[in-house]
Amino acid sequence: MNIKGVERKVYFVLLGLLSDNLSINTFMGYATSFSSMYYCRFCKLDKKAAQTQIQLHRELNRTKSNYEEDLNKPFKETGIKENSESNRLKYYHAEESCVVDVMHDLFSHGICAYDFAAVLNYMIKTLKISLHTINYRIKKFKYGESEKQHSLKKNKKNHIRTASFKMTAKDMLRFVRYFPLIFGDLVPQNNEVWNFVLSLVELVDLVMLPSFNEHLLKILEEQIIYHHTLYTQLFNEKLKPKYHILLHYVQTIRKLGPPRYTWSFRFEAFHQIFKKYCRNITSRRNICLTLCTKASLIFSNNLNNANFFGIDLTYKNAVTVKLINMPYFALLDIDSNIHLHNFQASNNVSYKGVEYKIGYFLSKSSRRLSNIELYEIRDILIKNDDLYFVCRKWRISNYSEHYAAFEVTGPCDMYKIAEVNEFDGPPIHLYSIENKLYIRLKKYFI
């Protein structure tokens, strides 16, 4: 690189490898079967103890020193098959830089599927809620326009028995988020299994946070232990390998940061694209080479495209407006730094890949949710490529533990104009349950 006229060589250090559990274990030389006695790449707890252990023993953690010692011992005693080639790197070691994949651990044939299999089985057998009713509720629930809802496949008894739901990871994430709203009115208050469901919902909310501090890490650690305790007590089940791996999330976050930035979700999103290519390619001589060539050509074309890295703000059919002429102007709370003239107004815009429309709702919350505000978008304004919303405030009542949602009582005669970055994040929606309105936030604790 040329820095102020001086040529400098920049070196990159490998921080971690992003992969699912099987691939990372294979590359790192660990056990490739999760029925092995020592399958965990983070510690040396044996398989039988891991089925019941809900707290970690730090003395069993793998370290660089005991890793070197274990290389000279039989595989059955250590869970290490071979020395990883990555250990030849100067600043990298297989033990010290293991990442986690929250997509497979929780959403794609992971903990959520095991939990919901037990919960739905309880709902059918104990609460006498038919499978038809469960499927009907899932199909008819309106997730909201911004969720890009599509119909989920019907659950069959075999799906519940084997915990093999026909859902993508994104479908499962959405299912977890809205499960309390879909079925909450069918379950009695303070039901112990329902409390387990709520513990899973809160666990997912915590794991998906974009940032952590020590206080949040402590909460996450306690929530994982609480969730695992309820699972073993209520359903008399042993902990599967992914439950044990979840116990290591706190120490991994301290090393490598939030797991939402190391999951394989974005990589596996290309699977559907490659499947479409396969259906359109007649040659089967070397399909992998064909797909790699196709991907390389597309990537090269994207790099030459000026818009490849995206435009933050896009909109159509904008018109010029003046706030002073708007009917709500007298009720508008305006920041002194915002000028009132020459805005462009549009019915919908896309900002950093998120779509906003008039009628959508946005939340604004303080740290740890001590104060939450809800706003309805009434106008979308653009000025000098800056995005503003004219919003009407709605009243928020109490937090419902049973629905894991905030109750909304209605709109106020108060309007506000604010920049897009003042709000929590993507739009949220109102959900009507038993003649009451609720919201589920998409950004928690920050």
C-alpha positions in Angstrom: 0.0 0.0 0.0 1.1 3.5 -0.7 0.6 5.6 2.5 1.6 9.3 2.1 4.0 8.4 -0.7 5.6 5.5 1.2 5.2 1.9 0.0 4.3 -0.4 2.9 3.6 -4.1 3.0 0.4 -5.0 4.9 0.1 -8.4 6.5 -3.2 -10.1 7.4 -3.7 -12.3 10.5 -6.2 -15.1 10.4 -8.7 -14.5 13.1 -11.1 -17.4 12.7 -12.7 -19.8 10.1 -16.4 -19.5 9.4 -18.1 -22.9 8.9 -20.6 -25.2 10.4 -19.7 -27.6 13.2 -18.8 -30.6 11.1 -16.7 -28.7 8.6 -14.8 -26.8 11.3 -14.2 -30.0 13.3 -12.9 -31.7 10.1 -10.5 -28.9 9.2 -9.2 -28.5 12.7 -8.5 -32.2 13.1 -11.2 -32.9 15.8 -13.7 -35.7 15.9 -16.0 -35.6 12.9 -18.8 -37.7 14.5 -20.8 -36.0 17.3 -21.4 -39.4 18.8 -17.7 -39.7 19.6 -16.7 -39.7 23.2 -14.9 -36.3 22.9 -16.7 -34.4 20.2 -16.4 -30.9 21.6 -13.8 -28.6 20.0 -13.9 -26.3 23.0 -13.4 -28.7 25.9 -12.6 -32.3 26.9 -15.9 -33.1 28.6 -16.9 -36.6 27.6 -20.1 -37.4 25.8 -22.0 -38.9 28.7 -21.2 -36.0 31.0 -22.2 -33.5 28.3 -25.7 -35.0 28.2 -26.5 -33.7 31.7 -23.9 -31.0 32.4 -25.5 -27.5 32.3 -22.4 -25.6 33.6 -18.9 -25.6 32.3 -15.8 -26.7 34.1 -13.1 -24.3 33.1 -10.4 -26.8 33.9 -11.6 -29.0 31.0 -11.2 -26.3 28.4 -8.9 -27.1 25.6 -5.7 -25.0 25.6 -2.8 -24.7 23.3 -0.6 -26.6 25.7 -2.9 -29.6 26.4 -3.7 -29.7 22.6 0.0 -30.4 21.9 0.0 -33.1 24.6 -3.2 -34.7 23.3 -1.7 -35.1 19.8 0.5 -37.9 21.2 -2.4 -39.7 22.8 -5.0 -42.1 21.2 -8.0 -40.4 19.5 -10.5 -42.1 21.8 -8.9 -40.4 24.8 -8.8 -36.9 23.3 -11.1 -36.4 20.4 -8.2 -35.1 18.2 -7.5 -37.0 15.0 -4.6 -35.1 13.7 -2.7 -31.8 13.9 -4.5 -29.1 11.9 -2.6 -27.6 9.0 -3.8 -24.2 10.2 -1.5 -24.5 13.2 1.4 -23.9 10.9 0.4 -20.2 10.8 2.4 -17.9 13.1 -0.5 -16.1 14.8 -3.2 -18.8 14.6 -4.0 -22.0 16.5 -7.0 -24.3 16.1 -7.8 -24.3 19.8 -7.7 -20.6 20.4 -9.8 -19.3 17.5 -12.7 -21.7 17.2 -15.9 -19.9 16.1 -19.5 -20.9 16.5 -22.3 -21.1 13.9 -25.5 -19.9 15.5 -27.4 -20.7 12.3 -26.9 -24.5 12.7 -26.7 -24.5 16.5 -30.1 -22.8 16.9 -32.1 -22.5 13.8 -31.2 -25.1 11.1 -32.0 -28.5 12.6 -30.7 -27.2 15.9 -31.8 -26.4 19.4 -35.0 -24.6 18.3 -36.2 -27.6 16.4 -35.6 -29.9 19.4 -37.3 -27.5 21.7 -40.4 -27.0 19.5 -40.7 -30.8 19.0 -41.0 -31.2 22.7 -43.3 -28.2 23.1 -45.7 -29.1 20.3 -45.9 -32.7 21.5 -46.9 -31.3 24.9 -49.5 -29.0 23.3 -51.0 -31.9 21.4 -51.0 -34.6 24.1 -51.5 -32.5 27.3 -53.3 -29.4 26.2 -55.3 -31.3 23.6 -54.6 -28.8 20.8 -54.9 -30.6 17.5 -52.2 -30.7 14.9 -54.7 -29.2 12.5 -55.2 -26.2 14.8 -51.4 -25.8 15.1 -50.9 -25.8 11.3 -53.9 -23.5 10.8 -52.6 -21.0 13.3 -49.1 -21.0 11.6 -50.6 -20.6 8.2 -53.1 -17.8 9.0 -50.8 -15.7 11.3 -50.0 -12.3 9.6 -46.3 -11.7 10.3 -46.4 -8.3 8.7 -45.6 -7.0 5.2 -41.9 -6.3 5.9 -41.3 -9.9 7.0 -41.8 -11.1 3.4 -44.0 -13.9 4.6 -44.4 -17.1 2.6 -46.4 -20.1 3.5 -44.7 -22.7 5.7 -45.1 -26.4 5.0 -47.6 -28.3 7.2 -46.1 -30.0 10.2 -46.8 -33.7 10.3 -46.6 -36.0 13.3 -43.3 -37.5 11.9 -41.8 -34.0 11.8 -42.6 -33.4 15.5 -41.4 -36.9 16.5 -38.1 -36.5 14.7 -37.7 -32.7 15.2 -37.2 -32.3 11.5 -39.4 -29.4 10.6 -39.5 -28.3 7.0 -38.2 -24.8 7.6 -35.2 -22.8 6.5 -33.1 -21.2 9.2 -34.8 -17.9 8.4 -38.2 -19.5 8.8 -37.2 -21.0 12.1 -35.9 -17.6 13.4 -39.2 -16.0 12.5 -41.2 -18.9 14.0 -39.3 -18.5 17.3 -39.8 -14.7 17.3 -43.6 -14.9 16.9 -44.4 -18.2 18.6 -45.8 -16.5 21.7 -48.1 -14.4 19.6 -49.3 -17.3 17.5 -50.2 -19.7 20.3 -50.2 -17.6 23.5 -54.0 -17.3 23.7 -54.3 -21.1 23.6 -52.0 -21.7 26.6 -52.9 -21.0 30.3 -51.1 -18.3 32.2 -48.0 -19.4 34.2 -47.8 -22.8 32.4 -44.4 -24.3 33.1 -43.9 -25.5 29.5 -44.9 -22.1 28.2 -42.3 -20.5 30.5 -39.8 -22.8 28.8 -40.9 -21.4 25.4 -40.4 -17.9 26.7 -36.9 -18.8 27.9 -36.1 -19.9 24.4 -37.5 -16.7 22.9 -35.4 -14.6 25.3 -32.3 -16.8 24.6 -32.6 -16.2 20.9 -33.0 -12.5 21.4 -29.9 -12.4 23.5 -27.7 -14.5 21.2 -28.7 -12.4 18.2 -27.6 -9.1 19.8 -25.2 -7.0 17.6 -23.0 -6.1 20.6 -22.2 -7.3 24.1 -20.8 -6.0 27.3 -20.0 -7.9 30.5 -23.4 -7.3 31.9 -25.1 -8.8 28.9 -22.7 -11.7 28.8 -23.6 -12.5 32.4 -27.3 -12.4 31.5 -26.7 -14.7 28.5 -24.8 -17.2 30.6 -27.6 -17.4 33.1 -30.2 -17.7 30.4 -28.5 -20.6 28.8 -28.3 -22.4 32.1 -31.9 -21.7 32.9 -33.0 -22.9 29.5 -31.1 -26.1 29.7 -32.3 -26.8 33.2 -36.0 -26.4 32.1 -35.4 -28.6 29.1 -34.0 -31.5 31.1 -36.5 -31.2 33.9 -39.7 -30.7 31.9 -39.1 -33.2 29.1 -36.8 -35.7 30.8 -34.4 -35.4 27.9 -30.7 -35.6 27.7 -28.8 -32.6 26.2 -27.7 -33.1 22.6 -24.3 -31.9 21.3 -25.6 -28.5 20.2 -26.9 -27.8 23.6 -23.4 -28.4 25.0 -21.8 -26.2 22.3 -24.2 -23.4 23.3 -22.6 -23.4 26.8 -19.4 -22.2 25.1 -20.9 -19.2 23.5 -20.0 -16.7 26.2 -16.3 -17.5 26.1 -16.4 -17.4 22.3 -18.1 -14.0 22.2 -15.4 -12.7 24.5 -12.8 -13.8 22.0 -14.4 -13.2 18.6 -17.4 -11.0 19.2 -21.2 -11.5 18.5 -22.1 -14.8 16.9 -24.4 -13.1 14.4 -21.3 -12.0 12.5 -19.7 -15.4 12.3 -22.7 -17.6 11.3 -22.9 -19.3 7.9 -26.3 -17.8 7.0 -25.1 -15.5 4.2 -23.0 -18.2 2.7 -25.7 -20.8 2.7 -28.1 -18.3 1.1 -26.3 -19.0 -2.1 -27.4 -22.7 -2.0 -30.7 -21.8 -3.6 -29.0 -19.8 -6.4 -26.7 -22.7 -7.2 -29.7 -25.1 -7.2 -31.2 -22.9 -9.9 -28.0 -23.0 -11.9 -27.9 -26.8 -11.7 -31.4 -27.1 -13.1 -30.4 -24.9 -16.1 -27.1 -26.6 -16.8 -27.2 -29.6 -19.1 -23.6 -30.8 -18.6 -23.0 -33.1 -15.6 -19.3 -34.0 -16.4 -18.0 -31.6 -13.7 -20.8 -29.7 -12.1 -18.7 -28.3 -9.3 -16.2 -26.7 -11.8 -19.1 -25.3 -13.8 -20.7 -23.7 -10.7 -17.4 -22.3 -9.5 -16.8 -20.8 -13.0 -20.3 -19.3 -13.0 -19.8 -17.8 -9.6 -16.4 -16.3 -10.5 -17.8 -14.7 -13.6 -20.7 -13.2 -11.7 -18.4 -11.9 -9.0 -16.1 -10.3 -11.5 -19.0 -8.6 -13.2 -20.3 -7.3 -9.9 -16.9 -5.8 -9.1 -17.0 -3.9 -12.4 -20.5 -2.7 -11.6 -20.4 0.8 -10.0 -23.5 -0.1 -7.9 -22.2 -3.4 -6.6 -21.6 -2.1 -3.1 -25.0 -0.7 -3.1 -26.6 2.7 -2.8 -27.8 3.6 0.8 -31.0 5.3 -0.3 -33.3 4.6 -3.2 -36.8 5.9 -3.9 -39.2 6.6 -6.8 -41.9 9.2 -7.7 -40.8 11.8 -5.2 -42.6 15.1 -5.0 -41.5 18.4 -3.4 -43.3 19.4 -0.2 -43.1 22.0 2.6 -43.8 20.9 6.1 -45.5 24.2 6.9 -48.3 23.2 4.5 -48.9 19.8 6.0 -52.1 19.3 8.1 -50.2 18.0 11.1 -47.7 20.9 11.2 -49.2 22.5 14.4 -48.7 19.2 16.2 -45.2 18.6 15.0 -42.3 18.4 17.3 -39.4 19.7 15.2 -35.7 19.7 16.0 -34.1 23.2 15.6 -31.5 21.7 13.3 -34.1 20.6 10.7 -35.0 23.2 8.0 -38.7 23.2 7.0 -38.4 23.8 3.2 -37.8 21.8 0.1 -38.2 18.2 1.2 -38.7 15.4 -1.3 -41.6 13.1 -0.2 -42.1 9.5 -1.3 -44.6 6.7 -0.3 -41.8 4.1 0.2 -38.0 4.1 0.2 -35.2 1.5 0.6 -32.5 2.5 3.0 -29.5 0.2 3.4 -31.5 -2.7 2.1 -34.5 -2.1 4.5 -37.8 -1.1 3.0 -39.9 1.7 4.7 -43.5 2.5 3.8 -46.1 4.9 5.1 -48.1 3.0 7.8 -45.1 1.0 9.0 -44.2 1.3 12.7 -40.8 2.1 14.2 -39.6 1.7 17.8 -37.2 3.9 19.8 -35.8 2.4 23.0 -33.2 3.3 25.6 -30.6 0.9 26.9 -32.1 -2.1 28.7 -35.6 -1.1 27.5 -36.2 1.3 30.4 -38.1 3.6 28.0 -39.8 2.5 24.8 -41.5 4.7 22.2 -43.6 3.6 19.2 -44.1 5.7 16.1 -46.2 5.3 13.0 -44.7 6.6 9.7 -47.0 9.2 8.3 -44.7 10.8 5.7 -41.2 9.9 4.3 -39.0 12.8 3.5 -35.7 13.0 1.8 -33.3 16.0 1.8 -29.7 15.9 0.5 -29.8 12.1 0.5 -30.7 12.2 4.2 -33.8 10.2 5.2 -36.4 11.6 7.7 -39.7 10.3 8.9 -42.7 12.3 10.0 -44.2 10.0 12.7 -47.2 9.9 14.9 -46.6 8.6 18.4 -48.5 5.6 19.9 -49.0 4.9 23.5 -47.3 1.7 24.9 -48.8 0.1 28.0 -47.4 -2.8 30.0 -45.1 -5.6 28.9 -46.9 -8.9 28.7 -44.7 -11.7 30.0 -47.1 -14.3 28.5 -46.9 -13.0 25.0 -43.3 -11.6 25.3 -44.6 -8.4 23.8 -45.6 -4.9 24.7 -49.2 -3.9 24.7 -50.2 -0.9 22.6 -53.2 1.2 23.6 -53.6 3.7 20.7 -52.2 6.8 18.9 -51.4 10.2 20.5 -52.0 13.6 19.1 -48.2 14.1 18.8 -46.1 14.1 15.7 -42.4 14.1 15.3 -39.9 14.4 12.5 -36.7 12.4 13.0 -33.8 11.0 11.1 -33.8 7.3 10.3 -30.8 6.5 12.5 -32.7 7.7 15.6 -34.9 4.6 15.6 -34.0 1.1 16.7 -33.9 -0.6 13.4 -36.2 -2.3 10.9 -39.9 -1.6 10.9 -42.2 -3.6 13.2 -45.9 -4.4 13.1 -48.9 -4.4 15.4 -50.5 -7.7 16.1 -54.1 -8.1 17.4 -54.7 -10.8 20.0 -58.0 -11.0 22.0 -58.9 -7.4 21.0 -55.6 -6.0 22.2 -52.6 -4.8 20.2 -49.1 -5.9 20.8 -45.6 -5.3 19.3 -42.5 -7.5 19.4 -39.3 -5.5 19.2 -36.6 -6.4 16.8 -33.7 -4.8 18.7 -33.2 -5.8 22.3 -31.2 -4.5 25.3 -29.3 -1.8 23.3 
